[in-house]
Amino acid sequence: MLQNVYKSLKTNSEKAVESLIHSLGKLRTGRANSAMLDDIRVDYYGTMTPLSQIANISVPEARMIVIKPWEKPMLTKIEKAIQASDLGINPVNNGEMIMLTVPALTEERRKDLVKSAKKYGEEFKQSLRTHRHDALDMLKNFEKDKSVTEDEAKKGKDKIQEILNDFIKKIDDIIKAKEDEIMKV
């Protein structure tokens, strides 16, 4: 029974870490990254559709993203969607494709991005704490039902905290790596 509690906590925590990595991938680091466009939606025949579903997105150079729509009439709609987004990049439409040149980041912008990364880290640590709370509740229910002894419950609480500490360390390491990536000129 305790193994189920640990397994549930680990599974939920791993999902939180994966989600953090995905969220951090959207932060602009001065290098072109197709994940920067993940949140852009384009009006595709009346339906707001993710950009990646109506165009081929490639990164031919470190500071350039090329978007080639599958249908040429979509070029202007894609261009407008990018301009309306909070990317801060001006698209260049050459009639065949859209090119985005990712500008180098200023020192001030880098510091803002580091703050954003740390904010993401804190949010995901909070979600880990929520998962810990759920695991402790499961443990209390097992103790109430007399499925586990008091000693096993105490050891279980210690094990849950140990698991949580491991995942918090993973998050700290991920945030530190992202901070180093952002601050690298």
C-alpha positions as CSV (number, residue, x, y, z in Angstrom):
1,M,0.0,0.0,0.0
2,L,2.8,2.4,0.9
3,Q,4.4,1.6,-2.5
4,N,1.3,2.9,-4.2
5,V,1.5,6.1,-2.3
6,Y,5.2,6.5,-3.3
7,K,4.5,5.6,-6.9
8,S,1.6,8.1,-7.2
9,L,3.8,10.8,-5.7
10,K,6.7,10.0,-8.1
11,T,4.5,9.9,-11.1
12,N,2.8,13.2,-10.3
13,S,6.1,14.8,-9.5
14,E,7.7,13.6,-12.8
15,K,4.8,15.1,-14.7
16,A,5.4,18.4,-13.0
17,V,9.1,18.3,-13.8
18,E,8.3,17.5,-17.5
19,S,5.8,20.3,-17.6
20,L,8.4,22.7,-16.1
21,I,10.9,21.8,-18.8
22,H,8.2,22.4,-21.5
23,S,7.3,25.8,-20.0
24,L,10.9,26.8,-19.8
25,G,11.5,25.8,-23.4
26,K,9.2,28.7,-24.4
27,L,11.4,31.3,-22.8
28,R,13.4,33.1,-25.4
29,T,17.1,32.8,-24.7
30,G,18.6,34.7,-27.7
31,R,18.7,31.5,-29.7
32,A,16.1,30.4,-32.2
33,N,13.8,27.6,-30.8
34,S,10.7,26.4,-32.5
35,A,9.1,25.9,-29.0
36,M,8.8,29.7,-28.8
37,L,6.0,29.4,-31.3
38,D,4.0,26.8,-29.4
39,D,1.4,29.2,-28.0
40,I,0.7,31.0,-31.3
41,R,-2.7,30.2,-32.8
42,V,-3.7,31.1,-36.3
43,D,-7.2,31.6,-37.7
44,Y,-7.4,28.6,-40.1
45,Y,-10.8,28.7,-41.8
46,G,-12.6,29.9,-38.7
47,T,-10.8,27.7,-36.2
48,M,-7.9,28.9,-34.0
49,T,-5.2,26.3,-34.9
50,P,-1.7,25.9,-33.5
51,L,0.9,27.2,-35.9
52,S,2.7,23.9,-36.0
53,Q,-0.4,22.3,-37.5
54,I,-0.6,24.5,-40.5
55,A,3.0,25.1,-41.3
56,N,6.5,23.5,-41.3
57,I,8.7,25.2,-38.7
58,S,12.5,24.9,-39.0
59,V,15.5,26.5,-37.4
60,P,18.2,26.7,-40.1
61,E,20.5,29.0,-38.1
62,A,21.1,29.8,-34.4
63,R,19.1,33.1,-34.7
64,M,16.5,32.3,-37.4
65,I,13.2,30.5,-37.5
66,V,11.6,29.7,-40.9
67,I,7.9,29.1,-41.2
68,K,6.6,27.6,-44.4
69,P,2.8,27.2,-44.5
70,W,1.3,24.3,-46.3
71,E,-1.1,26.8,-48.0
72,K,0.2,30.1,-49.3
73,P,-3.0,32.1,-48.4
74,M,-2.1,31.5,-44.7
75,L,1.1,33.6,-44.9
76,T,-0.6,36.9,-44.0
77,K,-2.7,35.3,-41.2
78,I,0.5,33.7,-39.7
79,E,2.3,37.0,-40.0
80,K,-0.5,38.8,-38.2
81,A,-0.7,36.1,-35.5
82,I,3.1,36.5,-34.8
83,Q,2.8,40.3,-34.7
84,A,-0.1,40.0,-32.2
85,S,1.8,37.6,-30.0
86,D,4.1,38.7,-27.2
87,L,7.3,37.4,-28.9
88,G,8.6,40.8,-29.7
89,I,9.9,39.5,-33.1
90,N,9.0,41.2,-36.4
91,P,8.2,38.6,-39.1
92,V,9.5,39.0,-42.6
93,N,7.2,37.6,-45.3
94,N,8.9,37.0,-48.7
95,G,5.8,35.5,-50.4
96,E,6.9,31.9,-49.9
97,M,7.7,31.7,-46.2
98,I,8.0,33.8,-43.1
99,M,11.4,34.3,-41.5
100,L,11.9,35.3,-37.9
101,T,15.3,36.7,-36.8
102,V,15.7,36.3,-33.1
103,P,17.6,39.4,-31.8
104,A,20.3,39.2,-29.2
105,L,19.0,39.8,-25.7
106,T,19.9,42.9,-23.7
107,E,21.3,42.4,-20.1
108,E,18.0,43.8,-18.7
109,R,15.9,41.4,-20.7
110,R,18.1,38.5,-19.6
111,K,17.6,39.4,-16.0
112,D,13.8,39.6,-16.6
113,L,13.9,36.1,-18.2
114,V,15.8,34.7,-15.2
115,K,13.1,36.1,-12.9
116,S,10.5,34.5,-15.1
117,A,12.3,31.1,-15.0
118,K,12.6,31.4,-11.2
119,K,8.9,32.2,-11.0
120,Y,8.1,29.0,-13.0
121,G,10.3,27.1,-10.6
122,E,8.4,28.3,-7.6
123,E,5.1,27.5,-9.2
124,F,6.2,24.0,-9.9
125,K,7.6,23.5,-6.4
126,Q,4.2,24.5,-5.1
127,S,2.6,21.9,-7.2
128,L,5.1,19.3,-5.8
129,R,4.0,20.4,-2.3
130,T,0.4,19.8,-3.3
131,H,1.3,16.3,-4.5
132,R,3.1,15.7,-1.1
133,H,0.0,16.9,0.7
134,D,-2.1,14.4,-1.3
135,A,0.3,11.6,-0.5
136,L,0.2,12.4,3.2
137,D,-3.6,12.4,3.1
138,M,-3.5,8.9,1.5
139,L,-1.1,7.8,4.2
140,K,-3.4,9.2,6.9
141,N,-6.3,7.3,5.5
142,F,-4.3,4.1,5.5
143,E,-3.4,4.7,9.1
144,K,-7.0,5.4,10.0
145,D,-8.1,2.2,8.3
146,K,-5.4,0.3,10.3
147,S,-3.9,-0.8,6.9
148,V,-0.5,0.5,8.2
149,T,0.9,0.8,11.7
150,E,1.9,4.0,13.3
151,D,5.6,3.2,12.8
152,E,5.1,2.4,9.1
153,A,3.2,5.7,8.8
154,K,6.1,7.6,10.4
155,K,8.6,5.9,8.0
156,G,6.2,6.6,5.1
157,K,6.1,10.4,6.0
158,D,9.9,10.4,6.0
159,K,10.0,8.6,2.6
160,I,7.5,11.0,1.1
161,Q,9.6,14.0,2.3
162,E,12.7,12.3,0.9
163,I,11.0,11.9,-2.5
164,L,9.8,15.5,-2.5
165,N,13.3,16.8,-1.7
166,D,14.7,14.8,-4.6
167,F,12.3,16.4,-7.0
168,I,12.8,19.9,-5.6
169,K,16.5,19.4,-6.2
170,K,15.8,18.4,-9.8
171,I,13.7,21.6,-10.2
172,D,16.5,23.7,-8.7
173,D,19.0,22.1,-11.1
174,I,16.8,22.7,-14.1
175,I,16.2,26.4,-13.2
176,K,19.9,26.9,-12.6
177,A,20.8,25.4,-16.0
178,K,18.2,27.6,-17.7
179,E,19.5,30.6,-15.8
180,D,23.0,29.9,-17.0
181,E,21.7,29.4,-20.6
182,I,19.9,32.8,-20.5
183,M,22.8,34.7,-19.0
184,K,25.4,33.2,-21.4
185,V,26.2,35.9,-24.0
